[in-house]
Amino acid sequence: MQESILQWQVSTMRKQAVDLVAGKKVWMPCDVKPGPFPDERLVRVKTDAIEWCGFVPAAGLRTPVREGRTFVCTTVLEVQEDSFLAAFPGESLTTSAVRGSLSRVTSGPLRT
């Protein structure tokens, strides 16, 4: 089931890649663990080239789980042929932005 969801996300992202521009909000898959505060989570995102880790407000997650897998809302900073540069909400423990392939993100309705 996880593979079919990922295939749908890749297909959807490829269709929407033309619309992917700097400033657009996109979802990236992530691993979540409890954070130091009730409304904060420790989030880990692994891309093709780098791993990002930081504390993100629970509201920045598609599903505000305490632990498990979900998606984190990121902001696209730059788009190249098959890759993107994205920034994360919250406080970074590593780098403030990551580069990855377009297949790693999915767009969709964002809660505000």
MONORJO-V922816 format. One record per residue. N is the residue number from 1. RES is the residue in one small letter. OMEGA is omega in whole degrees, -180 to 180 (NA if undefined). NEAR is the number of other ideal C-beta (glycine too) atoms within 8 Angstrom. Layout:
n: {N | N}
res: {RES | RES}
omega: {OMEGA | OMEGA}
near: {NEAR | NEAR}
//
This chain:
n: {1 | 2 | 3 | 4 | 5 | 6 | 7 | 8 | 9 | 10 | 11 | 12 | 13 | 14 | 15 | 16 | 17 | 18 | 19 | 20 | 21 | 22 | 23 | 24 | 25 | 26 | 27 | 28 | 29 | 30 | 31 | 32 | 33 | 34 | 35 | 36 | 37 | 38 | 39 | 40 | 41 | 42 | 43 | 44 | 45 | 46 | 47 | 48 | 49 | 50 | 51 | 52 | 53 | 54 | 55 | 56 | 57 | 58 | 59 | 60 | 61 | 62 | 63 | 64 | 65 | 66 | 67 | 68 | 69 | 70 | 71 | 72 | 73 | 74 | 75 | 76 | 77 | 78 | 79 | 80 | 81 | 82 | 83 | 84 | 85 | 86 | 87 | 88 | 89 | 90 | 91 | 92 | 93 | 94 | 95 | 96 | 97 | 98 | 99 | 100 | 101 | 102 | 103 | 104 | 105 | 106 | 107 | 108 | 109 | 110 | 111 | 112}
res: {m | q | e | s | i | l | q | w | q | v | s | t | m | r | k | q | a | v | d | l | v | a | g | k | k | v | w | m | p | c | d | v | k | p | g | p | f | p | d | e | r | l | v | r | v | k | t | d | a | i | e | w | c | g | f | v | p | a | a | g | l | r | t | p | v | r | e | g | r | t | f | v | c | t | t | v | l | e | v | q | e | d | s | f | l | a | a | f | p | g | e | s | l | t | t | s | a | v | r | g | s | l | s | r | v | t | s | g | p | l | r | t}
omega: {179 | -179 | -179 | 176 | 180 | 178 | 177 | -180 | -180 | 179 | 180 | -178 | 178 | 178 | -176 | -176 | 178 | -179 | -178 | -178 | 177 | -180 | -180 | 176 | 178 | 177 | 173 | 179 | -177 | 172 | -175 | 173 | 179 | 177 | -178 | -180 | -177 | -177 | -178 | -180 | 171 | -174 | 177 | 177 | 178 | 177 | -179 | -172 | -171 | 176 | 178 | 179 | 179 | 178 | -175 | 174 | 180 | 179 | 179 | 179 | 178 | 174 | -173 | 180 | 175 | -179 | 179 | -180 | 175 | 179 | 177 | 179 | 179 | 178 | 179 | 178 | -175 | 177 | 174 | -173 | -179 | -178 | -179 | 171 | -175 | 176 | -177 | 174 | 174 | -175 | -178 | 173 | -179 | 179 | -176 | -180 | 178 | 175 | 179 | -180 | -179 | -180 | -178 | -177 | 173 | 178 | -179 | -178 | 177 | 173 | 177 | NA}
near: {4 | 5 | 6 | 7 | 8 | 8 | 8 | 8 | 11 | 9 | 8 | 10 | 14 | 9 | 6 | 9 | 8 | 4 | 7 | 14 | 7 | 7 | 5 | 10 | 8 | 14 | 13 | 14 | 9 | 12 | 8 | 14 | 8 | 6 | 9 | 4 | 5 | 3 | 6 | 12 | 15 | 11 | 16 | 11 | 14 | 6 | 13 | 5 | 6 | 10 | 8 | 14 | 10 | 12 | 11 | 14 | 9 | 9 | 7 | 9 | 16 | 7 | 6 | 7 | 10 | 6 | 6 | 7 | 7 | 12 | 11 | 15 | 12 | 13 | 10 | 15 | 9 | 7 | 9 | 6 | 3 | 5 | 10 | 15 | 11 | 15 | 8 | 15 | 8 | 11 | 5 | 10 | 6 | 8 | 7 | 5 | 9 | 12 | 10 | 13 | 9 | 11 | 8 | 9 | 15 | 11 | 12 | 5 | 3 | 7 | 4 | 2}
//
